C-alpha cells in the first residue's frame, strides 16, 4: 500500500470517528431532552456523512487508479 492510500484511509477513519462522536453527543442531548442541541447535532451529522462519503470516494478512486 502506498503512502497516499494510507493517507486516504486515515482520512476515512477520521471522518468515521467524527461521526461517532457527533452521534454520541446527539444521543446525550436527546437523553437530556435538549432538543435544540440534538437538532444542531443532527445537521452536523448530515454534513459529516457527506464528508465521509467524499473521503470514501477519494480512497476508492485512488485504489482503482493505482491498484493499491
PDB file of N, CA, C and O in Angstrom:
ATOM      1  N   UNK A   1       0.853  -1.176   0.000  1.00  0.00           N
ATOM      2  CA  UNK A   1       0.000   0.000   0.000  1.00  0.00           C
ATOM      3  C   UNK A   1       0.903   1.245   0.000  1.00  0.00           C
ATOM      4  O   UNK A   1       1.882   1.310   0.743  1.00  0.00           O
ATOM      5  N   UNK A   2       0.565   2.208  -0.827  1.00  0.00           N
ATOM      6  CA  UNK A   2       1.373   3.420  -0.919  1.00  0.00           C
ATOM      7  C   UNK A   2       0.981   4.430   0.172  1.00  0.00           C
ATOM      8  O   UNK A   2      -0.032   4.274   0.852  1.00  0.00           O
ATOM      9  N   UNK A   3       1.804   5.453   0.312  1.00  0.00           N
ATOM     10  CA  UNK A   3       1.574   6.473   1.339  1.00  0.00           C
ATOM     11  C   UNK A   3       0.255   7.217   1.106  1.00  0.00           C
ATOM     12  O   UNK A   3      -0.446   7.546   2.062  1.00  0.00           O
ATOM     13  N   UNK A   4      -0.079   7.480  -0.138  1.00  0.00           N
ATOM     14  CA  UNK A   4      -1.324   8.184  -0.449  1.00  0.00           C
ATOM     15  C   UNK A   4      -2.528   7.342  -0.046  1.00  0.00           C
ATOM     16  O   UNK A   4      -3.508   7.870   0.478  1.00  0.00           O
ATOM     17  N   UNK A   5      -2.459   6.038  -0.288  1.00  0.00           N
ATOM     18  CA  UNK A   5      -3.541   5.140   0.097  1.00  0.00           C
ATOM     19  C   UNK A   5      -3.739   5.209   1.607  1.00  0.00           C
ATOM     20  O   UNK A   5      -4.868   5.314   2.088  1.00  0.00           O
ATOM     21  N   UNK A   6      -2.642   5.149   2.348  1.00  0.00           N
ATOM     22  CA  UNK A   6      -2.741   5.215   3.806  1.00  0.00           C
ATOM     23  C   UNK A   6      -3.312   6.559   4.255  1.00  0.00           C
ATOM     24  O   UNK A   6      -4.125   6.611   5.177  1.00  0.00           O
ATOM     25  N   UNK A   7      -2.896   7.623   3.618  1.00  0.00           N
ATOM     26  CA  UNK A   7      -3.406   8.955   3.939  1.00  0.00           C
ATOM     27  C   UNK A   7      -4.918   9.018   3.724  1.00  0.00           C
ATOM     28  O   UNK A   7      -5.648   9.549   4.560  1.00  0.00           O
ATOM     29  N   UNK A   8      -5.376   8.478   2.608  1.00  0.00           N
ATOM     30  CA  UNK A   8      -6.806   8.499   2.304  1.00  0.00           C
ATOM     31  C   UNK A   8      -7.594   7.601   3.263  1.00  0.00           C
ATOM     32  O   UNK A   8      -8.698   7.952   3.679  1.00  0.00           O
ATOM     33  N   UNK A   9      -7.026   6.444   3.610  1.00  0.00           N
ATOM     34  CA  UNK A   9      -7.665   5.556   4.589  1.00  0.00           C
ATOM     35  C   UNK A   9      -7.759   6.232   5.948  1.00  0.00           C
ATOM     36  O   UNK A   9      -8.775   6.117   6.634  1.00  0.00           O
ATOM     37  N   UNK A  10      -6.706   6.936   6.339  1.00  0.00           N
ATOM     38  CA  UNK A  10      -6.717   7.665   7.606  1.00  0.00           C
ATOM     39  C   UNK A  10      -7.787   8.753   7.599  1.00  0.00           C
ATOM     40  O   UNK A  10      -8.445   8.994   8.611  1.00  0.00           O
ATOM     41  N   UNK A  11      -7.954   9.403   6.456  1.00  0.00           N
ATOM     42  CA  UNK A  11      -8.990  10.440   6.334  1.00  0.00           C
ATOM     43  C   UNK A  11     -10.381   9.835   6.514  1.00  0.00           C
ATOM     44  O   UNK A  11     -11.229  10.417   7.190  1.00  0.00           O
ATOM     45  N   UNK A  12     -10.616   8.676   5.916  1.00  0.00           N
ATOM     46  CA  UNK A  12     -11.907   7.995   6.075  1.00  0.00           C
ATOM     47  C   UNK A  12     -12.123   7.652   7.546  1.00  0.00           C
ATOM     48  O   UNK A  12     -13.193   7.906   8.098  1.00  0.00           O
ATOM     49  N   UNK A  13     -11.107   7.076   8.174  1.00  0.00           N
ATOM     50  CA  UNK A  13     -11.239   6.715   9.582  1.00  0.00           C
ATOM     51  C   UNK A  13     -11.495   7.936  10.457  1.00  0.00           C
ATOM     52  O   UNK A  13     -12.263   7.861  11.417  1.00  0.00           O
ATOM     53  N   UNK A  14     -10.859   9.059  10.133  1.00  0.00           N
ATOM     54  CA  UNK A  14     -11.093  10.300  10.869  1.00  0.00           C
ATOM     55  C   UNK A  14     -12.534  10.771  10.742  1.00  0.00           C
ATOM     56  O   UNK A  14     -13.151  11.196  11.719  1.00  0.00           O
ATOM     57  N   UNK A  15     -13.058  10.690   9.533  1.00  0.00           N
ATOM     58  CA  UNK A  15     -14.457  11.096   9.313  1.00  0.00           C
ATOM     59  C   UNK A  15     -15.416  10.176  10.057  1.00  0.00           C
ATOM     60  O   UNK A  15     -16.412  10.636  10.614  1.00  0.00           O
ATOM     61  N   UNK A  16     -15.120   8.884  10.070  1.00  0.00           N
ATOM     62  CA  UNK A  16     -15.965   7.938  10.810  1.00  0.00           C
ATOM     63  C   UNK A  16     -15.916   8.234  12.311  1.00  0.00           C
ATOM     64  O   UNK A  16     -16.939   8.173  12.992  1.00  0.00           O
ATOM     65  N   UNK A  17     -14.747   8.550  12.815  1.00  0.00           N
ATOM     66  CA  UNK A  17     -14.612   8.905  14.230  1.00  0.00           C
ATOM     67  C   UNK A  17     -15.409  10.171  14.539  1.00  0.00           C
ATOM     68  O   UNK A  17     -16.080  10.251  15.568  1.00  0.00           O
ATOM     69  N   UNK A  18     -15.335  11.152  13.654  1.00  0.00           N
ATOM     70  CA  UNK A  18     -16.126  12.374  13.837  1.00  0.00           C
ATOM     71  C   UNK A  18     -17.615  12.049  13.930  1.00  0.00           C
ATOM     72  O   UNK A  18     -18.327  12.588  14.777  1.00  0.00           O
ATOM     73  N   UNK A  19     -18.076  11.157  13.046  1.00  0.00           N
ATOM     74  CA  UNK A  19     -19.490  10.789  13.039  1.00  0.00           C
ATOM     75  C   UNK A  19     -19.885  10.087  14.341  1.00  0.00           C
ATOM     76  O   UNK A  19     -20.955  10.348  14.891  1.00  0.00           O
ATOM     77  N   UNK A  20     -19.028   9.208  14.824  1.00  0.00           N
ATOM     78  CA  UNK A  20     -19.306   8.507  16.082  1.00  0.00           C
ATOM     79  C   UNK A  20     -19.427   9.522  17.218  1.00  0.00           C
ATOM     80  O   UNK A  20     -20.355   9.450  18.023  1.00  0.00           O
ATOM     81  N   UNK A  21     -18.491  10.465  17.279  1.00  0.00           N
ATOM     82  CA  UNK A  21     -18.519  11.469  18.334  1.00  0.00           C
ATOM     83  C   UNK A  21     -19.778  12.333  18.265  1.00  0.00           C
ATOM     84  O   UNK A  21     -20.388  12.636  19.290  1.00  0.00           O
ATOM     85  N   UNK A  22     -20.157  12.720  17.062  1.00  0.00           N
ATOM     86  CA  UNK A  22     -21.378  13.513  16.899  1.00  0.00           C
ATOM     87  C   UNK A  22     -22.613  12.709  17.288  1.00  0.00           C
ATOM     88  O   UNK A  22     -23.521  13.235  17.931  1.00  0.00           O
ATOM     89  N   UNK A  23     -22.649  11.454  16.907  1.00  0.00           N
ATOM     90  CA  UNK A  23     -23.798  10.604  17.244  1.00  0.00           C
ATOM     91  C   UNK A  23     -23.895  10.413  18.757  1.00  0.00           C
ATOM     92  O   UNK A  23     -24.993  10.436  19.312  1.00  0.00           O
ATOM     93  N   UNK A  24     -22.766  10.226  19.422  1.00  0.00           N
ATOM     94  CA  UNK A  24     -22.781  10.090  20.875  1.00  0.00           C
ATOM     95  C   UNK A  24     -23.259  11.377  21.540  1.00  0.00           C
ATOM     96  O   UNK A  24     -24.035  11.337  22.495  1.00  0.00           O
ATOM     97  N   UNK A  25     -22.798  12.507  21.036  1.00  0.00           N
ATOM     98  CA  UNK A  25     -23.233  13.792  21.584  1.00  0.00           C
ATOM     99  C   UNK A  25     -24.726  14.001  21.354  1.00  0.00           C
ATOM    100  O   UNK A  25     -25.425  14.525  22.221  1.00  0.00           O
ATOM    101  N   UNK A  26     -25.211  13.591  20.189  1.00  0.00           N
ATOM    102  CA  UNK A  26     -26.629  13.729  19.898  1.00  0.00           C
ATOM    103  C   UNK A  26     -27.457  12.829  20.813  1.00  0.00           C
ATOM    104  O   UNK A  26     -28.506  13.244  21.304  1.00  0.00           O
ATOM    105  N   UNK A  27     -26.999  11.613  21.042  1.00  0.00           N
ATOM    106  CA  UNK A  27     -27.708  10.707  21.945  1.00  0.00           C
ATOM    107  C   UNK A  27     -27.771  11.309  23.347  1.00  0.00           C
ATOM    108  O   UNK A  27     -28.803  11.240  24.014  1.00  0.00           O
ATOM    109  N   UNK A  28     -26.674  11.893  23.781  1.00  0.00           N
ATOM    110  CA  UNK A  28     -26.639  12.521  25.108  1.00  0.00           C
ATOM    111  C   UNK A  28     -27.603  13.709  25.163  1.00  0.00           C
ATOM    112  O   UNK A  28     -28.312  13.890  26.154  1.00  0.00           O
ATOM    113  N   UNK A  29     -27.628  14.505  24.115  1.00  0.00           N
ATOM    114  CA  UNK A  29     -28.554  15.647  24.073  1.00  0.00           C
ATOM    115  C   UNK A  29     -30.003  15.169  24.136  1.00  0.00           C
ATOM    116  O   UNK A  29     -30.837  15.784  24.802  1.00  0.00           O
ATOM    117  N   UNK A  30     -30.296  14.082  23.449  1.00  0.00           N
ATOM    118  CA  UNK A  30     -31.660  13.536  23.482  1.00  0.00           C
ATOM    119  C   UNK A  30     -31.996  12.983  24.858  1.00  0.00           C
ATOM    120  O   UNK A  30     -33.120  13.142  25.335  1.00  0.00           O
ATOM    121  N   UNK A  31     -31.022  12.331  25.503  1.00  0.00           N
ATOM    122  CA  UNK A  31     -31.258  11.832  26.862  1.00  0.00           C
ATOM    123  C   UNK A  31     -31.573  12.977  27.820  1.00  0.00           C
ATOM    124  O   UNK A  31     -32.393  12.844  28.728  1.00  0.00           O
ATOM    125  N   UNK A  32     -30.895  14.111  27.590  1.00  0.00           N
ATOM    126  CA  UNK A  32     -31.101  15.288  28.441  1.00  0.00           C
ATOM    127  C   UNK A  32     -32.279  16.136  27.979  1.00  0.00           C
ATOM    128  O   UNK A  32     -32.570  17.185  28.554  1.00  0.00           O
ATOM    129  N   UNK A  33     -32.950  15.667  26.935  1.00  0.00           N
ATOM    130  CA  UNK A  33     -34.094  16.381  26.357  1.00  0.00           C
ATOM    131  C   UNK A  33     -33.725  17.790  25.890  1.00  0.00           C
ATOM    132  O   UNK A  33     -34.508  18.731  26.019  1.00  0.00           O
ATOM    133  N   UNK A  34     -32.509  17.910  25.343  1.00  0.00           N
ATOM    134  CA  UNK A  34     -32.031  19.185  24.808  1.00  0.00           C
ATOM    135  C   UNK A  34     -32.304  19.187  23.304  1.00  0.00           C
ATOM    136  O   UNK A  34     -31.438  18.866  22.490  1.00  0.00           O
ATOM    137  N   UNK A  35     -33.513  19.553  22.973  1.00  0.00           N
ATOM    138  CA  UNK A  35     -33.986  19.485  21.582  1.00  0.00           C
ATOM    139  C   UNK A  35     -33.138  20.331  20.635  1.00  0.00           C
ATOM    140  O   UNK A  35     -32.770  19.868  19.555  1.00  0.00           O
ATOM    141  N   UNK A  36     -32.827  21.558  21.027  1.00  0.00           N
ATOM    142  CA  UNK A  36     -32.059  22.439  20.143  1.00  0.00           C
ATOM    143  C   UNK A  36     -30.683  21.855  19.840  1.00  0.00           C
ATOM    144  O   UNK A  36     -30.236  21.869  18.693  1.00  0.00           O
ATOM    145  N   UNK A  37     -30.019  21.344  20.865  1.00  0.00           N
ATOM    146  CA  UNK A  37     -28.692  20.755  20.668  1.00  0.00           C
ATOM    147  C   UNK A  37     -28.788  19.502  19.794  1.00  0.00           C
ATOM    148  O   UNK A  37     -27.942  19.286  18.926  1.00  0.00           O
ATOM    149  N   UNK A  38     -29.803  18.688  20.019  1.00  0.00           N
ATOM    150  CA  UNK A  38     -29.981  17.472  19.224  1.00  0.00           C
ATOM    151  C   UNK A  38     -30.211  17.808  17.754  1.00  0.00           C
ATOM    152  O   UNK A  38     -29.683  17.133  16.870  1.00  0.00           O
ATOM    153  N   UNK A  39     -30.980  18.828  17.500  1.00  0.00           N
ATOM    154  CA  UNK A  39     -31.248  19.243  16.120  1.00  0.00           C
ATOM    155  C   UNK A  39     -29.969  19.761  15.466  1.00  0.00           C
ATOM    156  O   UNK A  39     -29.678  19.426  14.317  1.00  0.00           O
ATOM    157  N   UNK A  40     -29.205  20.577  16.194  1.00  0.00           N
ATOM    158  CA  UNK A  40     -27.947  21.097  15.657  1.00  0.00           C
ATOM    159  C   UNK A  40     -26.968  19.956  15.370  1.00  0.00           C
ATOM    160  O   UNK A  40     -26.298  19.954  14.336  1.00  0.00           O
ATOM    161  N   UNK A  41     -26.887  19.000  16.273  1.00  0.00           N
ATOM    162  CA  UNK A  41     -26.001  17.866  16.061  1.00  0.00           C
ATOM    163  C   UNK A  41     -26.466  17.015  14.886  1.00  0.00           C
ATOM    164  O   UNK A  41     -25.639  16.430  14.185  1.00  0.00           O
ATOM    165  N   UNK A  42     -27.764  16.936  14.660  1.00  0.00           N
ATOM    166  CA  UNK A  42     -28.279  16.195  13.520  1.00  0.00           C
ATOM    167  C   UNK A  42     -27.817  16.847  12.216  1.00  0.00           C
ATOM    168  O   UNK A  42     -27.456  16.156  11.263  1.00  0.00           O
ATOM    169  N   UNK A  43     -27.831  18.170  12.181  1.00  0.00           N
ATOM    170  CA  UNK A  43     -27.340  18.885  10.998  1.00  0.00           C
ATOM    171  C   UNK A  43     -25.848  18.619  10.800  1.00  0.00           C
ATOM    172  O   UNK A  43     -25.392  18.396   9.679  1.00  0.00           O
ATOM    173  N   UNK A  44     -25.100  18.644  11.892  1.00  0.00           N
ATOM    174  CA  UNK A  44     -23.669  18.379  11.805  1.00  0.00           C
ATOM    175  C   UNK A  44     -23.400  16.945  11.342  1.00  0.00           C
ATOM    176  O   UNK A  44     -22.461  16.697  10.584  1.00  0.00           O
ATOM    177  N   UNK A  45     -24.221  16.013  11.797  1.00  0.00           N
ATOM    178  CA  UNK A  45     -24.081  14.625  11.353  1.00  0.00           C
ATOM    179  C   UNK A  45     -24.335  14.496   9.856  1.00  0.00           C
ATOM    180  O   UNK A  45     -23.631  13.760   9.165  1.00  0.00           O
ATOM    181  N   UNK A  46     -25.332  15.204   9.359  1.00  0.00           N
ATOM    182  CA  UNK A  46     -25.603  15.181   7.918  1.00  0.00           C
ATOM    183  C   UNK A  46     -24.378  15.667   7.137  1.00  0.00           C
ATOM    184  O   UNK A  46     -23.986  15.059   6.142  1.00  0.00           O
ATOM    185  N   UNK A  47     -23.783  16.763   7.598  1.00  0.00           N
ATOM    186  CA  UNK A  47     -22.593  17.292   6.927  1.00  0.00           C
ATOM    187  C   UNK A  47     -21.428  16.319   7.039  1.00  0.00           C
ATOM    188  O   UNK A  47     -20.698  16.100   6.073  1.00  0.00           O
ATOM    189  N   UNK A  48     -21.258  15.739   8.216  1.00  0.00           N
ATOM    190  CA  UNK A  48     -20.167  14.782   8.428  1.00  0.00           C
ATOM    191  C   UNK A  48     -20.336  13.558   7.542  1.00  0.00           C
ATOM    192  O   UNK A  48     -19.351  13.010   7.045  1.00  0.00           O
ATOM    193  N   UNK A  49     -21.579  13.124   7.340  1.00  0.00           N
ATOM    194  CA  UNK A  49     -21.833  11.979   6.470  1.00  0.00           C
ATOM    195  C   UNK A  49     -21.373  12.292   5.037  1.00  0.00           C
ATOM    196  O   UNK A  49     -20.753  11.459   4.377  1.00  0.00           O
ATOM    197  N   UNK A  50     -21.683  13.484   4.580  1.00  0.00           N
ATOM    198  CA  UNK A  50     -21.244  13.888   3.245  1.00  0.00           C
ATOM    199  C   UNK A  50     -19.728  13.916   3.133  1.00  0.00           C
ATOM    200  O   UNK A  50     -19.165  13.489   2.124  1.00  0.00           O
ATOM    201  N   UNK A  51     -19.067  14.421   4.174  1.00  0.00           N
ATOM    202  CA  UNK A  51     -17.610  14.443   4.180  1.00  0.00           C
ATOM    203  C   UNK A  51     -17.038  13.026   4.160  1.00  0.00           C
ATOM    204  O   UNK A  51     -16.060  12.752   3.464  1.00  0.00           O
ATOM    205  N   UNK A  52     -17.654  12.138   4.927  1.00  0.00           N
ATOM    206  CA  UNK A  52     -17.215  10.744   4.951  1.00  0.00           C
ATOM    207  C   UNK A  52     -17.381  10.113   3.578  1.00  0.00           C
ATOM    208  O   UNK A  52     -16.484   9.416   3.105  1.00  0.00           O
ATOM    209  N   UNK A  53     -18.510  10.348   2.939  1.00  0.00           N
ATOM    210  CA  UNK A  53     -18.750   9.785   1.609  1.00  0.00           C
ATOM    211  C   UNK A  53     -17.731  10.286   0.598  1.00  0.00           C
ATOM    212  O   UNK A  53     -17.259   9.517  -0.239  1.00  0.00           O
ATOM    213  N   UNK A  54     -17.387  11.568   0.666  1.00  0.00           N
ATOM    214  CA  UNK A  54     -16.379  12.107  -0.255  1.00  0.00           C
ATOM    215  C   UNK A  54     -15.010  11.489   0.032  1.00  0.00           C
ATOM    216  O   UNK A  54     -14.252  11.199  -0.894  1.00  0.00           O
ATOM    217  N   UNK A  55     -14.697  11.291   1.303  1.00  0.00           N
ATOM    218  CA  UNK A  55     -13.419  10.671   1.668  1.00  0.00           C
ATOM    219  C   UNK A  55     -13.364   9.227   1.171  1.00  0.00           C
ATOM    220  O   UNK A  55     -12.337   8.788   0.655  1.00  0.00           O
ATOM    221  N   UNK A  56     -14.456   8.494   1.322  1.00  0.00           N
ATOM    222  CA  UNK A  56     -14.511   7.113   0.833  1.00  0.00           C
ATOM    223  C   UNK A  56     -14.374   7.103  -0.689  1.00  0.00           C
ATOM    224  O   UNK A  56     -13.666   6.263  -1.245  1.00  0.00           O
ATOM    225  N   UNK A  57     -15.038   8.019  -1.349  1.00  0.00           N
ATOM    226  CA  UNK A  57     -14.951   8.099  -2.808  1.00  0.00           C
ATOM    227  C   UNK A  57     -13.535   8.370  -3.278  1.00  0.00           C
ATOM    228  O   UNK A  57     -13.073   7.762  -4.243  1.00  0.00           O
ATOM    229  N   UNK A  58     -12.840   9.283  -2.600  1.00  0.00           N
ATOM    230  CA  UNK A  58     -11.455   9.586  -2.972  1.00  0.00           C
ATOM    231  C   UNK A  58     -10.568   8.369  -2.760  1.00  0.00           C
ATOM    232  O   UNK A  58      -9.710   8.076  -3.592  1.00  0.00           O
ATOM    233  N   UNK A  59     -10.766   7.660  -1.656  1.00  0.00           N
ATOM    234  CA  UNK A  59      -9.975   6.462  -1.388  1.00  0.00           C
ATOM    235  C   UNK A  59     -10.246   5.385  -2.446  1.00  0.00           C
ATOM    236  O   UNK A  59      -9.314   4.783  -2.979  1.00  0.00           O
ATOM    237  N   UNK A  60     -11.533   5.147  -2.747  1.00  0.00           N
ATOM    238  CA  UNK A  60     -11.879   4.139  -3.754  1.00  0.00           C
ATOM    239  C   UNK A  60     -11.293   4.491  -5.117  1.00  0.00           C
ATOM    240  O   UNK A  60     -10.757   3.630  -5.815  1.00  0.00           O
ATOM    241  N   UNK A  61     -11.398   5.757  -5.485  1.00  0.00           N
ATOM    242  CA  UNK A  61     -10.858   6.198  -6.778  1.00  0.00           C
ATOM    243  C   UNK A  61      -9.354   5.943  -6.836  1.00  0.00           C
ATOM    244  O   UNK A  61      -8.832   5.475  -7.848  1.00  0.00           O
ATOM    245  N   UNK A  62      -8.674   6.251  -5.754  1.00  0.00           N
ATOM    246  CA  UNK A  62      -7.230   6.024  -5.701  1.00  0.00           C
ATOM    247  C   UNK A  62      -6.915   4.531  -5.854  1.00  0.00           C
ATOM    248  O   UNK A  62      -6.017   4.158  -6.610  1.00  0.00           O
ATOM    249  N   UNK A  63      -7.643   3.698  -5.148  1.00  0.00           N
ATOM    250  CA  UNK A  63      -7.337   2.261  -5.208  1.00  0.00           C
ATOM    251  C   UNK A  63      -7.558   1.696  -6.612  1.00  0.00           C
ATOM    252  O   UNK A  63      -6.841   0.788  -7.033  1.00  0.00           O
ATOM    253  N   UNK A  64      -8.535   2.222  -7.331  1.00  0.00           N
ATOM    254  CA  UNK A  64      -8.781   1.767  -8.692  1.00  0.00           C
ATOM    255  C   UNK A  64      -7.678   2.278  -9.630  1.00  0.00           C
ATOM    256  O   UNK A  64      -7.138   1.523 -10.439  1.00  0.00           O
ATOM    257  N   UNK A  65      -7.358   3.555  -9.509  1.00  0.00           N
ATOM    258  CA  UNK A  65      -6.369   4.157 -10.402  1.00  0.00           C
ATOM    259  C   UNK A  65      -4.968   3.596 -10.183  1.00  0.00           C
ATOM    260  O   UNK A  65      -4.203   3.449 -11.136  1.00  0.00           O
ATOM    261  N   UNK A  66      -4.632   3.283  -8.941  1.00  0.00           N
ATOM    262  CA  UNK A  66      -3.264   2.880  -8.620  1.00  0.00           C
ATOM    263  C   UNK A  66      -3.134   1.409  -8.219  1.00  0.00           C
ATOM    264  O   UNK A  66      -2.037   0.938  -7.921  1.00  0.00           O
ATOM    265  N   UNK A  67      -4.248   0.695  -8.214  1.00  0.00           N
ATOM    266  CA  UNK A  67      -4.254  -0.726  -7.878  1.00  0.00           C
ATOM    267  C   UNK A  67      -3.525  -1.041  -6.570  1.00  0.00           C
ATOM    268  O   UNK A  67      -2.765  -2.004  -6.471  1.00  0.00           O
ATOM    269  N   UNK A  68      -3.782  -0.202  -5.579  1.00  0.00           N
ATOM    270  CA  UNK A  68      -3.141  -0.473  -4.284  1.00  0.00           C
ATOM    271  C   UNK A  68      -4.156  -0.396  -3.155  1.00  0.00           C
ATOM    272  O   UNK A  68      -3.803  -0.595  -1.992  1.00  0.00           O
TER     273      UNK A  68
END
